[in-house]
Amino acid sequence: MKSFELQLKPFVVPTTDGKLIEEHFGTASIFCGDFSLAHMIAPPGWSEPFQTPEFDEVTFVFSGKKKIEVGNETIILEKNQSICIRKGSSVRYSNPFQESCEYVSVCIPAFTMDRVKRKE
């Protein structure tokens, strides 16, 4: 087994909502443990439905703002802020703001469509 995995071409996840998702490590790209790491850019006006994921998700914002509705709270995550949403939480992510939001997310265990449990 190699002692490292170098990612030179992340997998670009196809989307229909204008969001850029580049998975660097995870089930769609280089699998080197049950976690996923993705770089994302959410355009103004972007949103997802509520979900109850079966993974912890850590998010760090590089620029812009991201609205997070979790439980009975609304959090506005801004540049240089991070958050961990625990698995089993009812959560909704969106960007109702005027500028794009650039961030990275780490999911443990790795993000999969089966684990995200979106309410569509």
C-alpha positions as CSV (number, residue, x, y, z in Angstrom):
1,M,0.0,0.0,0.0
2,K,1.2,3.5,-0.9
3,S,2.0,5.8,2.1
4,F,0.1,8.7,0.5
5,E,-2.6,9.7,-2.1
6,L,-2.0,12.8,-4.1
7,Q,-5.1,14.4,-5.6
8,L,-4.4,16.3,-8.8
9,K,-7.9,16.1,-10.5
10,P,-10.8,16.1,-8.1
11,F,-14.1,14.6,-9.3
12,V,-16.5,17.3,-10.4
13,V,-20.0,16.2,-9.2
14,P,-22.6,16.9,-11.9
15,T,-25.3,19.3,-10.5
16,T,-28.4,21.1,-11.9
17,D,-28.5,24.0,-9.4
18,G,-25.3,25.9,-10.4
19,K,-23.3,24.7,-7.4
20,L,-19.7,23.6,-8.0
21,I,-18.7,20.4,-6.1
22,E,-15.2,19.2,-6.4
23,E,-14.7,16.0,-4.4
24,H,-11.0,15.6,-3.6
25,F,-11.4,12.4,-1.5
26,G,-14.4,10.2,-1.0
27,T,-16.5,7.5,-2.7
28,A,-16.6,9.3,-6.1
29,S,-12.9,10.2,-6.3
30,I,-9.9,8.8,-4.3
31,F,-11.2,6.5,-1.6
32,C,-8.6,6.4,1.2
33,G,-10.8,5.9,4.3
34,D,-14.4,6.4,5.1
35,F,-14.5,10.2,4.9
36,S,-15.0,12.7,2.1
37,L,-13.5,16.1,1.4
38,A,-15.0,18.5,-1.1
39,H,-14.4,22.0,-2.2
40,M,-17.7,23.8,-3.1
41,I,-19.0,27.1,-4.4
42,A,-22.7,27.8,-3.8
43,P,-24.1,30.6,-6.0
44,P,-26.4,33.3,-4.8
45,G,-30.0,31.9,-4.4
46,W,-28.8,28.3,-4.1
47,S,-30.6,25.9,-1.6
48,E,-31.0,22.2,-0.8
49,P,-34.0,20.5,0.8
50,F,-33.8,19.4,4.5
51,Q,-31.8,16.3,5.2
52,T,-31.0,14.0,8.1
53,P,-27.6,12.7,7.2
54,E,-25.9,9.6,8.6
55,F,-22.5,11.4,8.8
56,D,-21.0,14.3,10.7
57,E,-20.3,17.3,8.4
58,V,-17.6,19.9,9.1
59,T,-17.8,23.0,7.0
60,F,-15.2,25.8,6.7
61,V,-16.1,29.0,4.8
62,F,-13.4,30.8,2.7
63,S,-15.6,33.6,1.4
64,G,-19.2,34.6,1.4
65,K,-21.9,33.3,3.8
66,K,-23.9,30.1,4.1
67,K,-27.2,29.8,5.9
68,I,-27.6,26.7,8.0
69,E,-31.0,25.7,9.5
70,V,-30.4,23.0,12.1
71,G,-33.0,21.9,14.7
72,N,-34.8,25.1,15.8
73,E,-31.8,27.4,15.0
74,T,-30.5,29.4,12.1
75,I,-26.8,30.0,11.8
76,I,-25.1,32.3,9.3
77,L,-21.6,30.9,8.8
78,E,-19.2,33.5,7.5
79,K,-15.6,33.8,6.2
80,N,-13.1,32.0,8.4
81,Q,-15.8,30.3,10.5
82,S,-16.5,26.6,10.8
83,I,-19.2,24.3,12.1
84,C,-19.7,20.6,12.8
85,I,-23.3,19.4,12.2
86,R,-23.7,16.0,14.0
87,K,-25.1,13.0,12.2
88,G,-28.9,12.5,12.7
89,S,-29.6,16.3,12.8
90,S,-32.3,17.7,10.6
91,V,-30.4,20.4,8.6
92,R,-30.9,22.6,5.5
93,Y,-28.1,24.5,3.7
94,S,-28.7,27.5,1.5
95,N,-27.1,30.7,0.2
96,P,-29.8,33.4,0.1
97,F,-27.2,36.1,-0.1
98,Q,-25.9,38.3,-3.0
99,E,-22.5,36.7,-3.4
100,S,-21.2,33.2,-3.9
101,C,-20.1,31.1,-0.9
102,E,-16.8,29.2,-1.2
103,Y,-16.2,26.5,1.4
104,V,-14.9,23.0,2.1
105,S,-16.8,20.2,3.8
106,V,-15.5,17.0,5.4
107,C,-18.0,14.2,6.0
108,I,-17.3,11.3,8.4
109,P,-18.3,8.7,7.3
110,A,-18.0,9.7,3.6
111,F,-20.9,11.4,1.8
112,T,-23.1,9.1,-0.2
113,M,-26.6,9.6,-1.6
114,D,-27.8,6.7,0.6
115,R,-26.4,8.4,3.8
116,V,-27.6,12.0,3.1
117,K,-31.4,11.2,3.6
118,R,-32.7,14.3,1.7
119,K,-36.4,15.1,2.2
120,E,-37.5,16.0,-1.3
